[in-house]
Amino acid sequence: MSDTQSIEISKLEKLRTAWLPAVEFLFGEAAPEAEFVGFEMNANSAKPVALFDNEKAPYQYKIQMPARSFSNDVMLLADVIQEMVRGLFPAGEKDYQTTSLCEGTVVYGAIMAIKQVFGEESVDSYLNALRENVPAYYDAFSYVAVLLTEDPQAIKKLRSVQPLLYKVKKEDFDTANVEINRKVKDILLLTFRA
């Protein structure tokens, strides 16, 4: 590993350590099966991705970060936070279906971090870029924002019933005592397609 990569990985680990309490405060602790084992750099990747390389521990994961994340502090924070939130409910099994609820939660976490560190102007810029370039993520974020406006503890409540958020079903909303408009609930549970 080069000195540059070593410095970048150290920066990523510090970011993760600093932000993990905030992420867990918003969305609850990681699922018991989840096991984060470190960061890895990839100069050729376009976006961060969780790598599940251990067949004996299907929820053990590394976060592979693209080198381009380090070119912009807002993007770096967003990328790290998004993967940290995904790590709360890692999807190690093959052919799983993520939902708008999952992806909206991931973006919501990033937006809250950007707002806290960089302010409203950066949030507006990030959301505008999201709306223009990947509207499916913007829409998922919007519906999760509606959910969390109605019940700020909704994600924690749902995860207390089903820690792996992408496995949440309609009946889990009732079990978790999360009341939300039926149309919003249906949209949140749709298979996510970006």
C-alpha positions as CSV (number, residue, x, y, z in Angstrom):
1,M,0.0,0.0,0.0
2,S,1.4,3.4,-1.0
3,D,1.9,6.2,1.6
4,T,-1.0,8.2,-0.1
5,Q,-3.4,5.2,0.2
6,S,-2.3,4.7,3.8
7,I,-3.0,8.4,4.6
8,E,-6.4,8.2,2.8
9,I,-7.4,5.1,4.7
10,S,-6.4,6.7,8.0
11,K,-8.6,9.7,7.1
12,L,-11.5,7.4,6.3
13,E,-11.1,5.5,9.6
14,K,-11.1,8.8,11.5
15,L,-14.2,9.9,9.7
16,R,-16.0,6.6,10.5
17,T,-15.0,6.7,14.1
18,A,-16.1,10.3,14.5
19,W,-19.5,9.8,12.8
20,L,-20.5,6.4,14.0
21,P,-22.2,7.7,17.2
22,A,-24.2,10.2,15.1
23,V,-25.3,7.5,12.6
24,E,-26.3,5.2,15.4
25,F,-28.2,8.0,17.2
26,L,-30.2,8.6,14.0
27,F,-30.8,5.0,12.9
28,G,-29.9,2.6,15.7
29,E,-26.9,0.3,16.2
30,A,-25.7,-2.0,13.5
31,A,-27.5,-5.3,13.0
32,P,-25.9,-8.0,15.2
33,E,-24.7,-9.9,12.0
34,A,-22.9,-6.8,10.7
35,E,-19.1,-6.8,10.9
36,F,-17.1,-3.9,9.4
37,V,-13.5,-5.0,8.7
38,G,-12.0,-1.9,7.1
39,F,-11.6,0.4,4.1
40,E,-9.9,-0.3,0.8
41,M,-9.0,2.1,-2.0
42,N,-9.8,1.7,-5.7
43,A,-8.6,4.2,-8.2
44,N,-10.9,2.9,-10.9
45,S,-14.2,2.7,-9.2
46,A,-16.8,5.4,-9.7
47,K,-18.6,5.1,-6.4
48,P,-18.1,3.5,-3.0
49,V,-19.3,0.0,-2.6
50,A,-19.5,-2.6,0.2
51,L,-17.5,-5.8,-0.5
52,F,-18.6,-9.0,1.0
53,D,-15.7,-11.4,0.5
54,N,-16.1,-13.9,3.3
55,E,-18.6,-16.6,2.5
56,K,-18.4,-17.9,6.1
57,A,-19.4,-14.5,7.4
58,P,-21.9,-13.2,4.9
59,Y,-22.4,-9.9,6.7
60,Q,-18.7,-9.1,7.1
61,Y,-17.8,-6.3,4.8
62,K,-15.2,-3.8,3.7
63,I,-15.9,-0.4,2.2
64,Q,-14.2,0.2,-1.1
65,M,-13.8,3.9,-1.7
66,P,-13.0,5.5,-5.1
67,A,-9.9,7.8,-5.2
68,R,-12.2,10.5,-6.7
69,S,-14.0,10.9,-3.3
70,F,-10.9,12.7,-2.0
71,S,-11.2,15.5,-4.6
72,N,-14.2,17.0,-2.8
73,D,-14.7,17.2,1.0
74,V,-18.5,17.2,0.7
75,M,-18.5,14.1,-1.5
76,L,-16.0,12.4,0.7
77,L,-18.3,12.9,3.8
78,A,-21.4,11.9,1.8
79,D,-19.7,8.8,0.5
80,V,-18.5,7.7,3.9
81,I,-21.8,8.4,5.7
82,Q,-23.8,6.6,3.1
83,E,-21.7,3.5,3.3
84,M,-21.7,3.7,7.1
85,V,-25.5,3.8,7.1
86,R,-25.7,0.8,4.7
87,G,-23.3,-0.9,7.1
88,L,-26.0,-0.8,9.8
89,F,-28.0,-3.2,7.7
90,P,-25.5,-4.8,5.4
91,A,-26.9,-6.9,2.5
92,G,-24.5,-9.8,2.2
93,E,-26.8,-12.3,0.6
94,K,-26.8,-12.8,-3.1
95,D,-29.6,-11.3,-5.2
96,Y,-31.2,-9.2,-2.4
97,Q,-33.5,-6.4,-3.3
98,T,-32.9,-3.0,-1.8
99,T,-35.8,-0.7,-1.2
100,S,-36.5,3.0,-1.4
101,L,-36.6,2.9,2.4
102,C,-33.0,1.7,2.5
103,E,-31.6,4.0,-0.1
104,G,-33.6,7.0,1.2
105,T,-32.2,6.4,4.7
106,V,-28.7,6.2,3.3
107,V,-29.1,9.6,1.5
108,Y,-30.9,11.1,4.6
109,G,-27.9,10.3,6.8
110,A,-25.5,11.9,4.3
111,I,-27.7,15.0,4.1
112,M,-27.7,15.4,7.9
113,A,-23.9,15.1,8.0
114,I,-23.4,17.6,5.1
115,K,-25.8,20.1,6.8
116,Q,-24.0,19.8,10.1
117,V,-20.5,20.3,8.6
118,F,-21.0,22.4,5.5
119,G,-24.3,24.1,6.0
120,E,-27.6,24.6,4.1
121,E,-26.0,25.9,0.9
122,S,-24.0,22.7,0.5
123,V,-27.1,20.7,1.2
124,D,-29.1,22.6,-1.4
125,S,-26.3,22.1,-3.9
126,Y,-26.1,18.4,-3.1
127,L,-29.8,17.9,-3.4
128,N,-30.0,19.8,-6.6
129,A,-27.3,17.6,-8.1
130,L,-29.1,14.5,-6.8
131,R,-32.4,15.6,-8.3
132,E,-30.8,16.3,-11.7
133,N,-28.4,13.4,-12.0
134,V,-30.0,10.5,-10.0
135,P,-33.7,11.4,-9.3
136,A,-34.5,8.0,-7.9
137,Y,-32.2,8.7,-4.9
138,Y,-33.7,12.1,-4.5
139,D,-37.2,10.7,-4.5
140,A,-36.2,8.0,-2.0
141,F,-34.7,10.6,0.2
142,S,-37.8,12.7,0.0
143,Y,-40.1,9.9,1.1
144,V,-37.8,9.0,4.0
145,A,-37.7,12.7,5.0
146,V,-41.6,12.6,5.1
147,L,-41.4,9.4,7.3
148,L,-38.9,10.9,9.7
149,T,-40.9,14.2,9.9
150,E,-43.9,12.2,10.9
151,D,-41.9,10.0,13.3
152,P,-38.2,10.9,14.0
153,Q,-37.7,7.5,15.6
154,A,-39.3,5.5,12.7
155,I,-36.1,3.9,11.3
156,K,-35.0,2.9,14.8
157,K,-38.5,1.5,15.5
158,L,-38.5,-0.5,12.2
159,R,-35.0,-1.8,12.8
160,S,-36.0,-3.0,16.3
161,V,-38.5,-5.3,14.5
162,Q,-36.3,-6.0,11.5
163,P,-32.6,-5.0,11.9
164,L,-31.9,-5.6,8.2
165,L,-33.9,-2.6,6.8
166,Y,-34.1,-4.0,3.3
167,K,-36.2,-6.9,4.7
168,V,-38.9,-4.6,6.2
169,K,-42.4,-5.5,5.2
170,K,-45.7,-3.7,5.5
171,E,-46.7,-5.5,8.6
172,D,-43.5,-4.4,10.3
173,F,-44.7,-0.8,10.3
174,D,-47.7,-1.9,12.4
175,T,-45.6,-4.0,14.7
176,A,-43.2,-1.2,15.2
177,N,-46.0,1.3,15.8
178,V,-45.0,3.5,12.9
179,E,-47.9,5.3,11.4
180,I,-47.5,6.8,8.0
181,N,-49.8,7.4,5.0
182,R,-50.4,4.1,3.1
183,K,-49.2,5.6,-0.2
184,V,-45.9,6.7,1.4
185,K,-45.4,3.3,3.0
186,D,-46.0,1.5,-0.3
187,I,-43.5,3.8,-2.1
188,L,-40.9,3.2,0.7
189,L,-41.2,-0.5,0.3
190,L,-40.8,-0.6,-3.5
191,T,-37.7,-2.3,-4.9
192,F,-35.2,0.5,-5.5
193,R,-34.1,1.1,-9.1
194,A,-31.7,3.9,-10.0
